[in-house]
Amino acid sequence: MPNPFLQAIHRYPVKSVAGSGPGEAVVEPWGLAGDRRWMLVDPEHRFVTQRARPRLAAATATELPDGGVRLTAPDMPPLTVAVPQPGTTVTVEVWGDKVEAVPASGAAAEWFSTYLDVPVRLVHMDEPGRRRPTDPAYSRPGDTVSFADGFPLLLTTTASLDALNALVAEGGHAHEGPLPMNRFRPNVVVEGTAPWDEDAWQRIRIGEIAFRVVKPCGRCVMTTTDQRTGQRGKEPLRTLARHRRVGDQLLFGQNLIPESTGTLRVGDPFEVLDRRPEA
């Protein structure tokens, strides 16, 4: 087996909208620079994602050098959204967390509301270093996160995806597979490890940066959404329920918290620094 390495990097400027696969990315304490700094909210200021609006999968947000985003979507004119000026914030909700955010332009709200055919608003996290702590049960004081679901980065491995796709086919549902990695919306993808070996990792290093592996990722209906079309099937949740259920969670991937900052580059070497005592 070849030495493990970083096979891909993915950054999603707007939560639940398609992003990009850069060759390198800066790691900040709260995640990849530019990752999930923007989010949609409904009129009650609750977060809006593909879980309820699968059509978001077909929209794309491209980060601009100044931190703004360029939005594209089927049957919509492209729109460039600037980072809002510092000023009055609104309190928004993401997974029960109350977070201060700065509203984006009215044009951005109109663009997404037209595309989704429901009223929504785009907001920006201005100061991720102090806006949203991570779950204290799995982190340390001072750890923070952007608008990502819970932790700064999500890791998956190509070997585990291959194993999952084999299980999908064995279960008689090959017509839904093989599933691409974009169903799982990872930030970093590692190649060259054994299938499911990530379950045992406690600390890892990618390139020059060490990470704590704090919690496996419980998967939801978003993974059944075709990221090109927004159409839904039953996989991988049907297969994960048979083979990767722990309690009420269906697991695929691992959440990471960086121990330092730096730059990740596709091709960076990967190593496991510490394994869990029970592994």
Helices and strands as residue ranges (DSSP letters): E 5-9, E 24-28, E 31-32, E 38-41, E 47-48, G 54-58, E 60-63, E 69-73, E 76-81, E 90-94, E 97-103, H 106-116, E 121-124, H 128-131, G 136-138, E 153-157, H 158-170, G 174-176, G 181-184, E 188-191, G 197-200, E 201-206, E 209-218, G 221-224, H 237-243, E 245-246, E 249-258, E 262-265, E 270-275
